[in-house]
Amino acid sequence: MPGGGYCKLPNGSVVVALNLPSPAGRDGTLRFLVHAANRARALTRLRNLGLRAVYLRGNAAPPTPDEITAVLHHPDGLLWRPDQDATRELWAPARALLRRPV
């Protein structure tokens, strides 16, 4: 069961954070951050990327203030990074994860 959570912002939008298995066949889990109008819309954005079995049950691992700042300052509003090296890795846009090598 993937861990995750959400945080409602003062303007009514939400930031959802989810720990999911890597969709690109890499080992380990990835931490995804999504900024959207509501939780359902955030999960739909992830499903549209090809992450079909994405659900948010509970609020066990909500986004930290640093994660909220990162996703709010990114134009796409959808970021990821490896979960195990969270202190050393930078956030990357979701399209970089799913990009196929040439």
CYANA upper distance limits for C-alpha pairs under 8 A (distance plus 0.5 A):
  2 PRO  CA     18 LEU  CA      7.39
  2 PRO  CA     19 ASN  CA      5.96
  2 PRO  CA     20 LEU  CA      6.03
  2 PRO  CA     21 PRO  CA      8.39
  3 GLY  CA     18 LEU  CA      6.39
  3 GLY  CA     19 ASN  CA      5.77
  3 GLY  CA     20 LEU  CA      8.06
  3 GLY  CA     56 LEU  CA      8.42
  3 GLY  CA     60 ALA  CA      7.09
  3 GLY  CA     61 ALA  CA      6.64
  4 GLY  CA     16 VAL  CA      7.96
  4 GLY  CA     17 ALA  CA      5.80
  4 GLY  CA     18 LEU  CA      4.63
  4 GLY  CA     19 ASN  CA      6.42
  4 GLY  CA     56 LEU  CA      7.01
  4 GLY  CA     57 ARG  CA      8.18
  4 GLY  CA     58 GLY  CA      7.99
  4 GLY  CA     59 ASN  CA      6.68
  4 GLY  CA     60 ALA  CA      6.43
  4 GLY  CA     61 ALA  CA      5.09
  4 GLY  CA     62 PRO  CA      6.51
  5 GLY  CA     16 VAL  CA      6.40
  5 GLY  CA     17 ALA  CA      5.93
  5 GLY  CA     18 LEU  CA      7.07
  5 GLY  CA     56 LEU  CA      7.44
  5 GLY  CA     57 ARG  CA      8.36
  5 GLY  CA     58 GLY  CA      7.01
  5 GLY  CA     59 ASN  CA      4.53
  5 GLY  CA     60 ALA  CA      6.24
  5 GLY  CA     61 ALA  CA      5.33
  5 GLY  CA     62 PRO  CA      4.35
  5 GLY  CA     63 PRO  CA      7.10
  6 TYR  CA     14 VAL  CA      7.17
  6 TYR  CA     15 VAL  CA      6.04
  6 TYR  CA     16 VAL  CA      4.76
  6 TYR  CA     17 ALA  CA      6.50
  6 TYR  CA     39 ARG  CA      8.22
  6 TYR  CA     59 ASN  CA      6.80
  6 TYR  CA     61 ALA  CA      8.32
  6 TYR  CA     62 PRO  CA      5.40
  6 TYR  CA     63 PRO  CA      6.77
  7 CYS  CA     14 VAL  CA      6.08
  7 CYS  CA     15 VAL  CA      5.84
  7 CYS  CA     16 VAL  CA      7.09
  7 CYS  CA     62 PRO  CA      6.89
  7 CYS  CA     63 PRO  CA      7.19
  8 LYS  CA     12 GLY  CA      6.86
  8 LYS  CA     13 SER  CA      6.52
  8 LYS  CA     14 VAL  CA      4.92
  8 LYS  CA     15 VAL  CA      7.08
  9 LEU  CA     13 SER  CA      5.99
  9 LEU  CA     14 VAL  CA      6.14
  9 LEU  CA     15 VAL  CA      8.03
 12 GLY  CA     37 ALA  CA      7.58
 12 GLY  CA     38 ASN  CA      8.38
 13 SER  CA     35 HIS  CA      7.86
 13 SER  CA     36 ALA  CA      6.39
 13 SER  CA     37 ALA  CA      4.88
 13 SER  CA     38 ASN  CA      6.26
 14 VAL  CA     35 HIS  CA      6.43
 14 VAL  CA     36 ALA  CA      6.19
 14 VAL  CA     37 ALA  CA      6.57
 14 VAL  CA     38 ASN  CA      6.05
 14 VAL  CA     39 ARG  CA      7.04
 15 VAL  CA     33 LEU  CA      7.33
 15 VAL  CA     34 VAL  CA      6.07
 15 VAL  CA     35 HIS  CA      5.05
 15 VAL  CA     36 ALA  CA      7.07
 15 VAL  CA     39 ARG  CA      8.42
 15 VAL  CA     42 ALA  CA      8.38
 15 VAL  CA     63 PRO  CA      7.71
 15 VAL  CA     68 ILE  CA      7.13
 15 VAL  CA     71 VAL  CA      8.37
 16 VAL  CA     32 PHE  CA      8.47
 16 VAL  CA     33 LEU  CA      6.19
 16 VAL  CA     34 VAL  CA      5.68
 16 VAL  CA     35 HIS  CA      7.03
 16 VAL  CA     39 ARG  CA      7.39
 16 VAL  CA     42 ALA  CA      7.23
 16 VAL  CA     62 PRO  CA      7.81
 16 VAL  CA     63 PRO  CA      7.37
 17 ALA  CA     31 ARG  CA      7.30
 17 ALA  CA     32 PHE  CA      6.05
 17 ALA  CA     33 LEU  CA      5.09
 17 ALA  CA     34 VAL  CA      7.06
 17 ALA  CA     61 ALA  CA      7.87
 17 ALA  CA     62 PRO  CA      6.65
 17 ALA  CA     63 PRO  CA      5.93
 18 LEU  CA     31 ARG  CA      6.11
 18 LEU  CA     32 PHE  CA      5.68
 18 LEU  CA     33 LEU  CA      7.20
 18 LEU  CA     56 LEU  CA      8.20
 18 LEU  CA     61 ALA  CA      8.30
 19 ASN  CA     29 THR  CA      6.74
 19 ASN  CA     30 LEU  CA      6.02
 19 ASN  CA     31 ARG  CA      4.99
 19 ASN  CA     32 PHE  CA      6.84
 19 ASN  CA     83 ASP  CA      7.68
 20 LEU  CA     29 THR  CA      5.84
 20 LEU  CA     30 LEU  CA      5.91
 20 LEU  CA     31 ARG  CA      6.99
 20 LEU  CA     32 PHE  CA      7.97
 21 PRO  CA     27 ASP  CA      8.39
 21 PRO  CA     28 GLY  CA      6.77
 21 PRO  CA     29 THR  CA      4.85
 21 PRO  CA     30 LEU  CA      6.61
 22 SER  CA     26 ARG  CA      6.09
 22 SER  CA     27 ASP  CA      7.20
 22 SER  CA     28 GLY  CA      6.95
 22 SER  CA     29 THR  CA      5.87
 22 SER  CA     30 LEU  CA      6.27
 23 PRO  CA     51 LEU  CA      7.63
 23 PRO  CA     98 LEU  CA      8.39
 24 ALA  CA     97 LEU  CA      7.57
 24 ALA  CA     98 LEU  CA      7.17
 28 GLY  CA     82 PRO  CA      8.08
 28 GLY  CA     83 ASP  CA      8.18
 28 GLY  CA     84 GLN  CA      8.11
 29 THR  CA     82 PRO  CA      6.72
 29 THR  CA     83 ASP  CA      6.20
 29 THR  CA     84 GLN  CA      7.93
 30 LEU  CA     80 TRP  CA      6.95
 30 LEU  CA     81 ARG  CA      6.11
 30 LEU  CA     82 PRO  CA      4.93
 30 LEU  CA     83 ASP  CA      5.44
 31 ARG  CA     80 TRP  CA      5.86
 31 ARG  CA     81 ARG  CA      6.01
 31 ARG  CA     82 PRO  CA      6.56
 31 ARG  CA     83 ASP  CA      5.78
 32 PHE  CA     78 LEU  CA      7.74
 32 PHE  CA     79 LEU  CA      6.19
 32 PHE  CA     80 TRP  CA      4.87
 32 PHE  CA     81 ARG  CA      7.43
 33 LEU  CA     63 PRO  CA      8.30
 33 LEU  CA     67 GLU  CA      7.91
 33 LEU  CA     71 VAL  CA      7.00
 33 LEU  CA     77 GLY  CA      8.12
 33 LEU  CA     78 LEU  CA      6.12
 33 LEU  CA     79 LEU  CA      5.63
 33 LEU  CA     80 TRP  CA      6.69
 34 VAL  CA     42 ALA  CA      6.31
 34 VAL  CA     45 ARG  CA      8.38
 34 VAL  CA     46 LEU  CA      8.48
 34 VAL  CA     71 VAL  CA      7.38
 34 VAL  CA     77 GLY  CA      6.19
 34 VAL  CA     78 LEU  CA      5.08
 34 VAL  CA     79 LEU  CA      7.17
 35 HIS  CA     42 ALA  CA      7.01
 35 HIS  CA     71 VAL  CA      7.01
 35 HIS  CA     72 LEU  CA      7.47
 35 HIS  CA     77 GLY  CA      5.52
 35 HIS  CA     78 LEU  CA      7.01
 36 ALA  CA     41 ARG  CA      6.55
 36 ALA  CA     42 ALA  CA      5.64
 36 ALA  CA     77 GLY  CA      8.08
 37 ALA  CA     41 ARG  CA      6.95
 37 ALA  CA     42 ALA  CA      7.94
 38 ASN  CA     42 ALA  CA      6.87
 39 ARG  CA     43 LEU  CA      6.83
 40 ALA  CA     44 THR  CA      6.70
 41 ARG  CA     45 ARG  CA      6.75
 42 ALA  CA     46 LEU  CA      7.18
 43 LEU  CA     47 ARG  CA      6.72
 43 LEU  CA     54 VAL  CA      7.10
 43 LEU  CA     55 TYR  CA      7.55
 43 LEU  CA     56 LEU  CA      8.41
 44 THR  CA     48 ASN  CA      6.56
 45 ARG  CA     49 LEU  CA      7.22
 46 LEU  CA     50 GLY  CA      7.49
 46 LEU  CA     51 LEU  CA      6.30
 46 LEU  CA     52 ARG  CA      8.24
 46 LEU  CA     54 VAL  CA      7.83
 47 ARG  CA     51 LEU  CA      5.18
 47 ARG  CA     52 ARG  CA      5.38
 47 ARG  CA     53 ALA  CA      7.99
 47 ARG  CA     54 VAL  CA      7.24
 48 ASN  CA     52 ARG  CA      8.28
 63 PRO  CA     67 GLU  CA      6.25
 63 PRO  CA     68 ILE  CA      6.80
 64 THR  CA     68 ILE  CA      6.80
 65 PRO  CA     69 THR  CA      6.74
 66 ASP  CA     70 ALA  CA      6.72
 67 GLU  CA     71 VAL  CA      6.80
 68 ILE  CA     72 LEU  CA      6.61
 69 THR  CA     73 HIS  CA      6.73
 70 ALA  CA     74 HIS  CA      6.99
 70 ALA  CA     91 TRP  CA      8.22
 71 VAL  CA     77 GLY  CA      5.72
 71 VAL  CA     78 LEU  CA      7.06
 71 VAL  CA     79 LEU  CA      7.06
 72 LEU  CA     77 GLY  CA      6.79
 73 HIS  CA     77 GLY  CA      8.16
 74 HIS  CA     78 LEU  CA      8.10
 76 ASP  CA     93 PRO  CA      7.87
 78 LEU  CA     93 PRO  CA      6.66
 78 LEU  CA     94 ALA  CA      6.45
 79 LEU  CA     91 TRP  CA      6.54
 79 LEU  CA     92 ALA  CA      5.96
 79 LEU  CA     93 PRO  CA      5.12
 79 LEU  CA     94 ALA  CA      5.84
 80 TRP  CA     91 TRP  CA      6.09
 80 TRP  CA     92 ALA  CA      5.97
 80 TRP  CA     93 PRO  CA      6.90
 80 TRP  CA     94 ALA  CA      6.65
 81 ARG  CA     86 ALA  CA      7.67
 81 ARG  CA     89 GLU  CA      7.05
 81 ARG  CA     90 LEU  CA      7.13
 81 ARG  CA     91 TRP  CA      5.74
 81 ARG  CA     92 ALA  CA      6.79
 82 PRO  CA     86 ALA  CA      6.87
 82 PRO  CA     89 GLU  CA      7.57
 85 ASP  CA     89 GLU  CA      6.54
 86 ALA  CA     90 LEU  CA      8.48
 92 ALA  CA     96 ALA  CA      7.30
 92 ALA  CA     97 LEU  CA      8.30
 93 PRO  CA     97 LEU  CA      7.76
 94 ALA  CA     98 LEU  CA      7.30
 95 ARG  CA     99 ARG  CA      6.50
